[in-house]
Amino acid sequence: MATNNDKIQFRGEVEKEATQIVDQMRLGGINISELARQGLREKLREALSDEEKIKLHQRYEQGELSDDVADVLLGDAIDEIERERKAFEEAAELDTTDMLQE
C-alpha cells in the first residue's frame, strides 16, 4: 500500500523532453510539478466509474476521506452527487397518494 512518503515515478523521457521545450519557449519557464499534479488529478477523475465515485463520496460522507483527498478524486462531482442525492430524497418524501389511477 502506498504511504504519504512514497514518490510517484514513471519513465517519461519523451514527456520530459516535451516539457523542456515548452519551458524554454516561455519567459520564466513553466512549473512542471504543478502540471504533473494537475494532469494526475484529471486522469484519476477520468479513470473513476460513476459507481466508484458514489462509493468514494459515501466514504467522504462517513469521514473516511479528507476534504483534500475527496477534492482530488471527485472535484465538482462532490457537489453534483450531493444535489442529486438531495433531489432523490425530496422526491422520495413526496406524497403520491393522490397520484394513483383508479
C-alpha positions in Angstrom: 0.0 0.0 0.0 1.2 3.5 -0.8 2.2 5.8 2.0 2.5 9.6 2.2 6.2 9.4 1.7 6.1 7.3 -1.5 7.2 9.1 -4.6 5.2 8.7 -7.8 7.7 7.8 -10.5 7.4 6.8 -14.1 9.7 6.7 -17.1 8.8 9.7 -19.2 11.7 10.6 -21.4 9.5 11.9 -24.2 7.3 13.8 -21.8 10.4 15.3 -20.1 11.8 16.4 -23.5 8.5 18.0 -24.4 8.2 19.9 -21.1 11.8 21.1 -21.5 10.9 22.5 -25.0 7.9 24.3 -23.7 9.8 25.5 -20.6 12.5 27.1 -22.9 9.8 28.8 -25.1 8.2 30.6 -22.2 9.6 33.6 -20.4 10.0 32.4 -16.8 9.5 28.8 -17.8 6.7 26.5 -16.7 6.0 24.8 -13.4 6.5 21.2 -14.3 5.5 19.9 -10.9 2.2 21.8 -11.0 1.5 20.5 -14.5 2.1 16.9 -13.3 -0.2 17.4 -10.3 -3.0 18.8 -12.4 -2.6 16.1 -15.0 -2.6 13.3 -12.4 -5.8 14.8 -10.8 -7.5 14.9 -14.2 -6.5 11.3 -15.1 -7.6 10.0 -11.7 -11.0 11.6 -12.1 -11.3 10.3 -15.6 -10.4 6.7 -14.5 -13.2 6.5 -12.0 -16.5 5.0 -12.9 -19.8 6.5 -11.7 -20.1 3.7 -9.2 -16.6 4.3 -7.8 -17.4 8.0 -7.5 -20.5 7.2 -5.5 -18.6 4.8 -3.2 -15.9 7.4 -2.7 -18.5 10.0 -1.9 -20.0 7.7 0.7 -16.6 7.2 2.3 -16.2 11.0 2.3 -19.5 11.5 4.0 -18.5 8.9 6.6 -15.3 10.8 7.3 -13.0 8.1 5.8 -11.6 10.6 3.2 -10.3 14.0 4.0 -11.6 17.1 2.2 -8.4 17.4 0.2 -8.4 13.7 -1.0 -12.1 13.9 -1.9 -11.4 17.1 -3.9 -8.6 15.4 -5.8 -10.7 12.3 -6.6 -14.1 13.9 -7.1 -13.7 17.6 -7.6 -17.0 19.2 -8.7 -18.7 15.8 -8.6 -19.0 16.2 -4.8 -21.5 19.0 -5.3 -23.2 17.2 -8.1 -23.7 14.0 -6.1 -25.0 15.9 -3.1 -27.5 17.8 -5.3 -28.7 14.5 -6.9 -29.0 12.8 -3.5 -31.0 15.7 -2.1 -33.3 15.7 -5.1 -33.8 12.0 -4.8 -34.6 12.3 -1.0 -37.0 15.1 -1.7 -38.8 13.1 -4.4 -39.0 10.1 -2.1 -40.7 12.2 0.5 -43.5 13.4 -1.9 -47.0 12.3 -1.1 -48.1 10.3 -4.1 -51.4 9.1 -2.6 -53.4 11.5 -4.9 -51.5 10.4 -8.0 -52.8 6.8 -8.1 -55.0 5.9 -11.1 -58.3 4.2 -10.3 
